[in-house]
């Protein structure tokens, strides 16, 4: 039996990754082709250079068309939270008597909860935070249960039509026949977190290069998400400004920082690859101050969410923005006053936080093609 192959495009804040994959054993992945294309990125919910963005997407589609055995008939596109909004709605339907809940009943519950009235956005995902029956039982899936009432707390993710139109037109130029848009935040929540963690309540911080996303998730849905313009690239920029060096040099220095060092003397230095030396204390201080600014954005997002997250619930940090900085996790934990854990795909050779969005997107694409 021939394995199903899917194609996907992961839109990050500094690069776009085109990938084709099949399902491996134990829910792993067999990557058939993969290539990342750098581009100008986005900030403030706007693409910084739309023509550059379009050209990059055409290149992605062309690459998938030529490297995938299935071509690029359907491409799954991960949508960053900068271009989405989340709505949480309560819904209820009643029956004349106790009956067995069907999948059609669940569809009716969703259909009656949310109608997209704005022409600026389109619905891309809908999922349940929790269902409830007439005996107050709360379920992750009500299909097959008996009840006179079906209630649901439901999550709806909509996407900016400007993003949809721009991506769709560019990918079709590159040969795509059909495009499915998926919330990156939702894909990560469903793939990276187990059902037990999500059923209570969970929070994820995906730190990218230019932008980051804070999400509160429960069940199979997003309760709240907030995108803000601060990521690993801002730390690099701070080092560039502090020491008057190139962006490339600052990036290399940043990767040598260890915030966990108990003490740093006045004469301790960090050596760059070209043999230059930088005062370790000043480098660490600059990186720590930048992480504090990231924490301020997270604190603002938590306050804006309106949810009171218990202290024992960890903040799961992922993405390629800061997770490679030694001591960053401990610094965030101390600054935010809670447990911080780094989370990544549990896949051999691909178990890195920077792969989270890409593999989460592939997982949801493969699950929809079972």
N, C-alpha and C positions, 0 to 999 in steps of 0.2 A: 504494500500500500504506500503510495506516494505521500510524503509528508507535506503539510500545508506550510507555505512560505508567505510571510507578510513583509510589507515594506512600511517604514515609518520615518518621520522627520521630527527630530527633537530640536525645538527652537530655544536656544540659550541666549544669555544676554551678551555674549561675545562671539559665539560660534553656533553654527547650525550643523547637526549631524544627521546624515542620511544612512540608513541601515536596513538590511534585509536579513531576516532570520527565520529559523524553524524551531520548533519545540524540541528540547533535548530530554534526557531522562531526568526523572524527579523534578520536573518543572524548571529545568535549566534551559539554556538557549544555545542553539548552534548558529553562530553568526556567519552568514554566507558572504556578506560584503558590508563594508562600513567605511565611511569617510567623513571627516569634519571639515567644514568650510568656514573660515573666519569672516566676519562681517562687522559693520559699524555698531550694531547692537541697538538697544532701545533704552529710553529713560523717560520718566514722567508719563508713562502710558503711550508714548509716541515712538515710532521707528525713527532713528536718527538720520538715516539716509534711505529713503524709500526705493530709489533706483538701485542702489547697492543691494538692498534687501531682495528685490525682485530678481536681480541677476543671480544672486546666490541661490535662491530657491529654484530657478530654472536649472542651474548647475546640479543641484541636488536631485531633481527629477530626472535629468539626463543621465546622471550617474546610476541611479536605481534602474532606469530603463535598460541600460547597457550591462549592468552587473548582476541583475537578479533574474533567475529563471522564469519568474512570473511577470517580468517587466515591472511596470508600475501602474497596474490597473486600479487598485485601491491603495491610497497612501494615508496612513494614520498620522495626523499632525498634533503634536503636543502644544497646547496653548499656554503660554506663561500667564500667571495671575495678573500681570499688568494689563492684560486685555480682557479680563473676565470680571464678572460680578456674581455674588452668591446671594440667593434668596432662600430663606427658610420659612416654610409654610406648614400650618396645621390643617389637616383635612379629615373628613369623616363621611362615611356612607352607611346607610342603614338598610336592612333587609326586612321583609315582612315576617320572617321567622328565622330561627337558627338554621344556618346552612353551612355547607362546606365551602370555604373560601377558595376561589379559583384565581388563576393568573389574570383573567379578564377583569375580575373585581379589583385587583391591585392596579391595573391599568386605569380603570375608572376613577380610583382614588387619586391617582396622579393627575389625570386629565382635569379633574374638577378643582385642583388646588392652585394651578398656576396657568395664566394665560399671558403670553408675551404681547404686551400692548405697544411697546416702543419699537419704532422702525430702526433704531440704532443698534439693536442687539438681537441675537438669535440664540435659542436654547440649544446647548450642545450636550449637556448631561443632566440626568435627574436620578436621584437615588434616595433611599430611605435612611433616616437616622434611627428611627424605631417605629414599630407597629404596635398597636394595642387592641385587644379584643374586649368583648362586653364584660368579661370577668376580671378585667384589669391586668390580664397577662400581657407582658411586653415581649415581643418576639422580633427576631431578626428577619424571619420570613413567615408570613401567615398562611401561605398556600397549603391547603390540606387541613387546616384547623377549622373548628366549627364555632360560629358566632352570629349574633344578630346585628352586630356593629363592627365596623372596621375603621380604626383611627390610624392616622400616621403623622409623624413629624417628618417632613420631606424637605430635601435639599435640591435646589435647582441652580445650575451654573449656566450663565449666558455669556456669549462672546461678542465683542465689538465687531460689528459688520464690516468696518473698514479693514480690520485684520483678516476676516474671512474672505472678503472680496479680493484683497491684495494677494493673499496666499493662493487662493483658488485660481485666479487668472494666471499667475506665474507658473504654478505647477502644471496647469493644463497646456501651457506653451511648451513645457518640458516633456509632455506626453502622458500625464496622469489622466485617467479616465474618471476616477471617483475619489473624493477626499472626505475623510472622516475626522472631525475635530474632537479632541479629548482634552479635558482639563488636566494639566500636568500635576497640579496639587492633588486632585482626586486620584489620579493614577498612582502617585507616590504613596498616598495614604493606604490605598487598597493593597498595594504590592509589598511595601516595606513593613507595615504593621500587622501583627496578628489580630484575629478577631477579638480576643480577650482584651487587648490593649485598646482597641477601638470602641468596644462596647461600653467601657467605663467612660473615658474621655481621653483624648490625646492631643498633643501639640507638636507641630513639626516646624522647624526653621530650615529652609533651604537657602543657603547662602551661595549666590553665584558670583560672577566677576564684577558686574556692574550693578545688578539688582538682586534683591532677596525677597523671600516670601515667608510670612508667618501664617500658619493655618491651625485652626482648632477643628478637630474631627471627632465624630462619634458615629458608631454603627458603620453604615456604608456611605455616609454623606459628610459633607463639609458644613460645619456650623458657621465658620467665619474664616476669611482670609484677607490678608493685607500685604500688598506689594509696596516696597520702598526702595529708593535708589541708594543703596549702600551695599557694597560687596568687597571681595578680596582685592579688586582693582583699586579701591579707595585707599587701602592700606599701602599698596605699592606707590600710589601717588603721594601719600604722606612721606614716605621714605625718600622719594625723588625730590620733594620740596625741602626736606630737612637737610639732605646731604648734597644737593645740587648735582645729582647724577642722572643717568638715563633711566628710562622706564625699565629697560631690559636688565640693567644692573641691579636696580632696586628689587625687581622680582626675584632675582637669584639670592640676594641678601635675605629677603623675607623668608625664603625656604630654608635658611640656615638658623633662624631664630629658635631659641628654646626658652620659653617663658617659665618653664618649671625649675630653672636653675635657682638654687636656694639663695645664693648671693653672687653678685657680679662686682668685681673690683674695678677701680678707676682705670686700670691698665689692661683689662680684658678686652680683646678685640674679636671681630668677626672678619675673616679673610674672604675676599671675593675671588672669583675664578681667575681674574687677571692680576692677582697679587696685591691689590689695594686692601687697606685695613680700615675698619670702621669701629668706633667705640661701641662695645657691646651694650653697655648700659643705656646709651642714647638710642640705639636701635630697638632694644627691648621696650624702652619707654614710649617710643613712637608707635610701635605695634600695639602695645597695651592701650594707649590712648585711643587708637583707631578702633580697637575692639570695644572700648567703652562707648564710643559713638554708635557702634552696631547695637550694643545692649540698650542704649537709649531708644533706638528705633523699635526694638523688641518690646520694651516696657510700654511705649506709646501704643503699640499694636495690641498688647494684652489689655490695656485700659480701654481702648476703643472697642474691643470685642464685647465687653460687658460680662464676660464669663469669669467666674471665680474658680481658678484652677487649683486643686489641692496641692500642697507642697510636695507630696510624695509622687505626684505625676511628673515624670521626667520630660524635659524639653529635648526632643530628638532633633539633632542637628545633622544635616546632610548637604550634598552639593560640593563643588570643588573650590569654593571661595576661601575657606579658612581651615578646613578639617585636617589639612596636612601640616598646619603650624603646631609645633610641639608646645603643649601647655595651654593651647587655646581653650580646650574644653574646661579645664580647671578654672581658667580666668573667667569664662562666661558663668560658670556655676557660682563662683564667689561673688561676682558682680550682680547677678540676677537673684541670688539667694535661694537657689533650688537645685535639683538634680539635673545634670546635663549629660546626655549620652549621644555618642556619634552612631548613626545608623547607616547601613549600606546594604546592597543586595547580598543575599547569602548564596552566592554563585561562585564556584571555584574560578580563580584567575580574573574574575570581574567583580570582586567584593570590595569595591572602592566607592566612597560617597559620590565621586564625580560621575559615576555610572548610574546613579539612582534614577534620574529622570528618564534616561534612555531605556533602561531595562524595564522600568515601570510602564512605559508606553508600549514597549514590545509585549509585555505580559497581557495588558488589556486587549491589544490587537489579536494576539493568539487565542485568548479566551473567547473572543467574539467569533472566532473562526473554527471552533472545535467541531 
